[in-house]
Amino acid sequence: MRLGIAAAVVVAWAVAAGAAGAHPAAPEAAIRAERARLNAAIAAHDFNSMKRSFLTDYTIFPGSSGAPFDVDAFARRLAPTFADPGFVTYIRTPERIFVSAQGKRAAETGHWLGLWHKADGTMRLSGIYQATWMPTADGWRLKNESYVSLRCTGSRACAEVF
């Protein structure tokens, strides 16, 4: 019985959203797809591919830096990380995406994980993040991101992070 009621509610919501011309799942799916593409670019250590996800005035507030960076400063900051043979990747996992009623921006919140192979084990640096996305003719692009480092495990190198 519960399943039948839930299905009816979903169908009614979908019909109402379609009648209003709103498709809230479409922006969320597009943002999740762009986040997955960005995660793949980070895993490939390819900053040029990453830049495709950023607006020209993009800023990032990395979790352990204490200062925001524009795209060029972020590239300089990330270059040594990408050159580090022990660095594996950063993975951003969206938990919630909120699209404004007008569809002119979206907020993404989630958790992130950075992985490095160290001599004494696998270092796992992690925390939470918030990102602002804006729609463009080329799809959703990042306006800004803010990361908070909350935990580091697996290596004595964590002492250098916190």
N, C-alpha and C positions, 0 to 999 in steps of 0.2 A: 504494500500500500504506500509506504513512504517513497519508494522509488517512483511510483506512478505520480505522486504529488510533486516530487522534485522534478521529474521530467516535464510535467505540465508547467511548472514555474519557469523552467529554462526555456521552453518553447514560447511561452507568453513574453518573456523578457526579450528573446531573440526577435520575435515579431514586432514588439514595440520599438526596439532599437533599429530594426530595419525600416520601420515606418518613419522614424525620425531621421533616417539617413546616417545614423551613427553606427560605427563598427569598432567598438572599443578593443576588440581582440586583435584587429589588424595592426594598429600601432604597437601594441605590446609584442606581438609576434615579430614585427619588423625590428624592434629594439633588441629583443632576445637574439634574433639572427645576427644583427650587427655586433652584439656583444660576443657571440660565438666566433664570428670572423675576427674580431679584435683579439680574443684569447688565442686563436690560431696564429695570428701574426706575432704575438708575444712569444709563443712557444717556438716559432721559427726565428726569433730574435731579429725581426724585420721591422725596424722603425718606420721606414717609408710606407709599408703597408698599413701600419698602425695609424699614420697621419691621415689616411683616408677617412677615418672615423671622427676626426676633429674639425670643428669650425675654425676659421682663421684666428679668432680671438680666444681660443680654448685656453683654459688654465687648469692646473692640477695642484692639489695640496697633498703630497705624498705622506704616508703614515708616520714616518720617522724623521722627517726633515725639519719641520717647524716653519717652513716658508713655502709660499706658492710659486709655481713655475709656469711660464708660457711654453708654447710648443718647442721653441729653440732651446730654452734652458732645460726642458724635460728631456730632449734628445741628448744633450750633453750629460745630464745626470744619469740617463739610462745606458749610455755607451759603455762605461766600464762594467756594468752588470751584464750586458749582452756579451762582452768580451771575456768575462769570467768563465773558465771551462767548467766550473762547478755549478753555475747557475742553470737551472732547468727551465722554470717558467713562473709566471704569475697567472693565477686563474681567478677570474671574477665570476661569482655565481649570483645572478639576480634572484632575490627573494620576492620583491614586490615592485611593480611598475604602476605608477599612477599617471594617467594622461589628463591634462587640463580639459575642462568642458569645451573650450574652444579649439582644442587640438593643437595649440601653438607651442606647447612644451610638455615634457614628461619628466617625472622624477623616478629614478631607479634606486632602490636600496638593496643591499645584499652583503655577502661576506666575501673575503678574498683570501688567497693562500699563495705564498711564495715558496718555492722549493729550490734548495741547493744541495748538491752532494759535497759533503765535507769529509775530511780524513776520519773524523770520529763519528760520522753518521749523517743522516739526512736532516738538514735544518729545515724547519717548517715555521715560517713567519706568517702570522695571520691576523685578521681583524675584520672590521666592517667598513662599508663605504656608502656614499651617496653620490649620484650623478644626475646632471641635468642634460636632457636631450632636446634638440630642436629639430622640427621637420624642415627639410630642404627639397629642392627639385631632385636631388640625388639620393634621397632617403633621410632617415634620422641620423643626426650627427651630434657629437658631444660638445656641450658648451663648457662644462666644468665637471670636475670630479674631486672628491675629498675622501681621503683614506685615514683610518685610525688604526695604528698597530697596537694589538692588544696582547699577543702571545707569541712566544718563540720557544720552540722545543727541538730536541734532537741533536744539538751540537753546543760545544763550549763557545762557538762563535756568536751565539745569542747574546752573550754578555756585551758584545760590541754594539748591538742594536738597541738594548735597553739600558 
